Amino acid sequence: MISVIPRYLFNFVFFVLLQVLILNKIEFSGYLNPYLYVLFILTLPFDTPGWLLLLLAAALGLSVDMFLNTMGMHMAASILLAFIRPFVLARIAPRDNYETGTLPLPSYYGFPWFLKYAAILIFIHHFFYFIIESFSMINFMGILLKTIASGVFTMVVMVVTLLFTYQKKRRI
């Protein structure tokens, strides 16, 4: 387990820098904002303790907030994502449950499973983030449109990223 810490530390720094230096510059009509940094939380091992999951999500969201000056909005959405993740994983678990030593990646459980898992969590994250951003439910349809458009765009960027980093199955 200790041997994977440098890899996750690199992933943490990589996703924060990718988000704040490149992806945050991409915005089409105010509706397409890719938030790829959530991939870090989505791909953490199944057996990550809840307290560590919440702590890592808070640190990730806070790091993005510090660079983007968004006053805790990414942190709140990331913590919600980490909090909901175990419930979603339990709900969409395969019949034999998850194998020990596997990761929630398409190389272990296939792209259909991963897309369902990621789509649910990305929609929750984005919807909560955009509600906090607007700080109102008056323009609910605008928030929903922004959530769906940004969620689909994030999913496309995520799938492309995963295809470039595709690896054969290996145990952690």
C-alpha positions, 0 to 999 in steps of 0.5 A: 500500500505504501508503494502507491502513495507516490503515484497518487501524490503525482496524480493529485498534483497533476490533476490540480495543475491540469485543471487550473492551468489548462482546463479552466481556460476552456469555456464555451458560452458559459455552459461547457466547463470540464472539471477533470480533477474529479477523476482523482477521487473517482479512481481512488481504490475501493478500500480507501477509508472514508475519512481519508477519502473525505480528507483527500477530496477536501484537499483537492477541492481546496487546492483548486479553489486556491488557484481559481479564487472560488471561495470553497465551492470546489471543496464543497462539491468535492467533499459531497462527491467523496461522501456519496461515492461509497453509496454509489459504488455499493449500489452499482456493485457487480453481483460478486462484489468488487475484487480485492486489489482492484480499482474503479477503472474501465480496465477492471470492470469495463467501460459501461460500468465505469461510465455509469459510475462516473456519470452519476457522480459527475452529475451530482458534483456538477449540479451541486457546484453550479447551485453553489455558484449561482447561489439560487434556484431561480434559474433552475433550467439554466443550472440543469443545462449547465450541469448536463453540458459540462457533465457530458464534456467532462465525461468525454475528456475523461474517456479520452484521458483514460484511453491514453492511460489505458493499462492492463489489469494489475493489482494494487 
